[in-house]
Amino acid sequence: MKQALFVPVAGLLAGLLFASPWAAAQVAGTTTTVGVSVTESTQAASGWSVKKTLMGKQVVSSSGAKIGKIEDLIISPDRNVSYVIVGAGGFIGIGRHDVAVPVSQIQNQNGKLVMAGATKESLKALPSFVYTDDSAMRSTFMARTEADMTRSRNDVIALEKKGSTLTGETKTKWEQQMMTVQTDLKGAEAKLTEMKAAASARWREFEAGMNTASTRLRQSIDKAST
């Protein structure tokens, strides 16, 4: 899984680029530290392929002016992309100035990523995006992953008990599904062990693989449960 978004002013930020300079100023003075996770998966964001359509791509204004490239993605608890991190420093002329922009405000128009209504003033008024402490993010990710694995192990035990009551073709189908579950469980356990054994500073190198293994395991468990 990916990290949750923490923005106390998320509701206000969602309409910020269309708001007046006064409204933007109200948000500029608030907490801007956000817990995020960077992904290179192909999760859907408004029906797009994130990897092909968002990461590293240039964002332009309604007039076609280059605002900046999408540097990172923020993943919400439901695993959808909720915000994109845009490097807008060059556009507003103040050096580096990364801002979090709701993905709903990025429109795909004829292959171009357009941030309608964006101006230098509105972007400059946005607070600079700040990552949370990396060690804290690792701890959060590890705790959530451990909880997911515990849940999966318990679900596998429950499935094994269920299998003892089955017979005939139903039993055969269950056995085939459980072979997949056990394979995926071993794979996820191996990824977790590998991540734990690595130096703390390298945890991001294993994040995507761990997420993929956890998701695959959950899918096979859900399939075997039906």
C-alpha positions as CSV (number, residue, x, y, z in Angstrom):
1,M,0.0,0.0,0.0
2,K,0.9,3.5,-0.3
3,Q,1.2,6.3,2.2
4,A,-1.9,8.4,3.2
5,L,-2.3,12.0,2.5
6,F,-2.2,14.4,5.5
7,V,-3.4,17.9,4.6
8,P,-5.5,19.7,7.2
9,V,-6.8,22.1,4.5
10,A,-7.4,19.5,1.7
11,G,-11.0,20.8,1.2
12,L,-9.8,24.3,0.6
13,L,-6.8,23.3,-1.5
14,A,-9.1,21.4,-3.9
15,G,-10.4,24.7,-5.3
16,L,-7.4,26.9,-4.7
17,L,-6.3,27.5,-8.2
18,F,-9.7,28.9,-9.1
19,A,-10.0,31.0,-5.9
20,S,-9.1,34.6,-5.4
21,P,-5.6,35.7,-4.2
22,W,-7.2,36.4,-0.8
23,A,-8.5,32.8,-0.5
24,A,-5.1,31.4,-1.5
25,A,-3.4,33.5,1.2
26,Q,-5.5,31.8,3.8
27,V,-4.2,28.4,2.8
28,A,-0.6,29.6,2.4
29,G,-0.1,30.0,6.1
30,T,-1.3,26.5,7.1
31,T,0.4,23.2,7.7
32,T,1.9,21.8,4.5
33,T,3.8,18.8,5.7
34,V,2.4,15.8,3.9
35,G,3.0,12.0,4.2
36,V,3.2,10.7,0.7
37,S,4.4,7.7,-1.3
38,V,6.0,7.9,-4.8
39,T,4.7,5.3,-7.2
40,E,5.6,4.2,-10.7
41,S,2.7,1.8,-11.0
42,T,-0.1,2.1,-13.6
43,Q,-2.8,2.9,-11.2
44,A,-5.7,4.8,-12.6
45,A,-6.1,8.6,-12.0
46,S,-9.3,9.8,-13.6
47,G,-9.0,7.0,-16.1
48,W,-5.4,7.7,-17.1
49,S,-2.3,5.6,-16.9
50,V,-0.2,7.3,-14.2
51,K,3.1,6.1,-15.5
52,K,2.5,7.1,-19.1
53,T,0.4,10.3,-18.6
54,L,1.5,11.9,-15.4
55,M,5.0,11.2,-14.0
56,G,7.6,13.6,-15.4
57,K,5.2,15.2,-17.8
58,Q,4.9,18.9,-18.4
59,V,1.9,20.8,-17.1
60,V,0.7,23.9,-18.9
61,S,-1.7,26.7,-18.2
62,S,-4.9,27.4,-20.2
63,S,-2.8,29.8,-22.4
64,G,-0.2,27.1,-23.0
65,A,2.5,28.5,-20.7
66,K,4.7,25.8,-19.2
67,I,4.1,25.6,-15.4
68,G,6.4,22.7,-14.5
69,K,6.8,19.0,-14.5
70,I,4.9,16.5,-12.3
71,E,7.6,15.3,-9.9
72,D,5.7,13.0,-7.5
73,L,2.3,11.6,-6.8
74,I,0.3,11.5,-3.5
75,I,-1.6,8.3,-3.0
76,S,-4.8,8.4,-0.9
77,P,-5.8,5.5,1.5
78,D,-8.0,4.0,-1.3
79,R,-4.9,3.7,-3.5
80,N,-6.0,6.3,-6.0
81,V,-3.9,9.3,-6.9
82,S,-5.3,12.3,-5.1
83,Y,-2.6,15.0,-5.6
84,V,0.3,15.6,-8.0
85,I,3.4,17.5,-7.0
86,V,4.3,20.1,-9.6
87,G,7.7,21.9,-9.8
88,A,6.4,25.4,-10.5
89,G,9.4,27.4,-9.4
90,G,10.5,28.3,-13.0
91,F,7.0,29.4,-13.9
92,I,6.7,31.9,-11.1
93,G,10.4,32.9,-11.1
94,I,11.5,32.1,-7.5
95,G,13.7,29.0,-7.9
96,R,12.3,25.7,-6.6
97,H,8.7,25.8,-5.6
98,D,7.0,22.4,-5.5
99,V,3.2,22.6,-4.9
100,A,0.5,19.9,-4.3
101,V,-2.3,20.2,-6.8
102,P,-5.5,18.0,-6.7
103,V,-5.4,15.6,-9.6
104,S,-8.9,16.6,-10.5
105,Q,-7.6,20.0,-11.6
106,I,-5.3,18.5,-14.2
107,Q,-7.1,17.9,-17.5
108,N,-5.8,15.8,-20.4
109,Q,-6.6,18.0,-23.4
110,N,-5.4,16.5,-26.7
111,G,-2.4,14.9,-25.0
112,K,-1.5,18.0,-23.0
113,L,-1.8,18.2,-19.2
114,V,-3.6,21.5,-18.6
115,M,-4.1,23.2,-15.3
116,A,-7.0,25.5,-16.2
117,G,-7.1,28.8,-14.4
118,A,-3.6,28.6,-13.0
119,T,-1.8,31.9,-12.7
120,K,1.6,32.9,-11.4
121,E,-0.1,34.7,-8.5
122,S,-2.2,31.7,-7.5
123,L,0.7,29.3,-7.7
124,K,3.1,31.6,-5.8
125,A,0.5,31.9,-3.0
126,L,0.4,28.1,-2.6
127,P,2.6,26.8,0.2
128,S,5.7,24.9,-0.8
129,F,5.2,21.1,-0.5
130,V,7.3,19.5,2.2
131,Y,7.9,15.8,2.8
132,T,7.5,14.3,6.2
133,D,10.6,12.8,7.8
134,D,11.6,9.7,5.8
135,S,12.2,7.6,8.9
136,A,8.7,8.3,10.1
137,M,7.3,7.4,6.7
138,R,9.2,4.1,6.8
139,S,7.9,3.3,10.2
140,T,4.3,4.1,9.1
141,F,4.7,1.9,6.0
142,M,6.3,-1.0,7.9
143,A,3.5,-0.9,10.5
144,R,0.8,-0.9,7.9
145,T,2.5,-3.7,6.0
146,E,2.9,-5.8,9.1
147,A,-0.8,-5.3,9.9
148,D,-1.7,-6.3,6.3
149,M,0.4,-9.4,6.5
150,T,-1.1,-10.4,9.9
151,R,-4.6,-10.0,8.4
152,S,-3.6,-12.1,5.4
153,R,-2.1,-14.9,7.6
154,N,-5.3,-15.0,9.6
155,D,-7.4,-15.1,6.5
156,V,-5.3,-18.0,5.1
157,I,-5.8,-20.0,8.4
158,A,-9.6,-19.4,8.1
159,L,-9.5,-20.6,4.5
160,E,-7.7,-23.8,5.5
161,K,-10.4,-24.5,8.1
162,K,-13.1,-23.9,5.5
163,G,-11.4,-26.3,3.2
164,S,-11.6,-29.2,5.7
165,T,-15.4,-29.1,5.3
166,L,-15.5,-29.2,1.5
167,T,-15.9,-32.2,-0.8
168,G,-15.9,-33.2,-4.5
169,E,-15.4,-30.6,-7.2
170,T,-15.7,-27.8,-4.7
171,K,-12.8,-29.3,-2.7
172,T,-10.7,-29.6,-5.9
173,K,-11.3,-26.0,-6.9
174,W,-10.4,-24.8,-3.4
175,E,-7.2,-26.8,-3.4
176,Q,-6.1,-25.2,-6.7
177,Q,-6.9,-21.7,-5.3
178,M,-5.1,-22.4,-2.1
179,M,-2.0,-23.4,-4.0
180,T,-2.0,-19.9,-5.5
181,V,-2.7,-18.3,-2.1
182,Q,0.3,-20.2,-0.5
183,T,2.6,-19.2,-3.3
184,D,1.6,-15.6,-3.0
185,L,1.9,-15.7,0.8
186,K,5.4,-17.0,0.5
187,G,6.2,-14.3,-2.0
188,A,4.9,-11.5,0.2
189,E,6.7,-12.9,3.2
190,A,10.0,-13.0,1.3
191,K,9.5,-9.4,0.2
192,L,8.9,-8.3,3.8
193,T,11.9,-10.2,5.1
194,E,14.1,-8.6,2.3
195,M,12.8,-5.2,3.3
196,K,13.5,-5.7,7.0
197,A,17.0,-6.9,6.3
198,A,17.9,-3.9,4.2
199,A,19.3,-0.7,5.6
200,S,16.6,1.7,6.8
201,A,17.6,4.4,4.3
202,R,17.0,1.9,1.4
203,W,13.4,1.1,2.3
204,R,11.9,2.9,-0.8
205,E,13.8,0.5,-3.0
206,F,11.6,-2.3,-1.7
207,E,8.3,-0.3,-1.3
208,A,6.9,-1.0,-4.8
209,G,7.7,-4.7,-4.7
210,M,6.2,-5.1,-1.3
211,N,3.0,-3.3,-2.4
212,T,2.7,-5.5,-5.5
213,A,3.2,-8.7,-3.5
214,S,0.7,-7.6,-0.8
215,T,-1.9,-6.7,-3.5
216,R,-1.4,-10.0,-5.3
217,L,-1.8,-12.0,-2.0
218,R,-5.0,-10.1,-1.1
219,Q,-6.5,-10.8,-4.6
220,S,-5.8,-14.5,-4.4
221,I,-7.2,-14.7,-0.8
222,D,-10.4,-12.8,-1.9
223,K,-10.7,-15.2,-4.9
224,A,-10.4,-18.2,-2.7
225,S,-12.9,-16.8,-0.3
226,T,-15.7,-16.6,-2.9
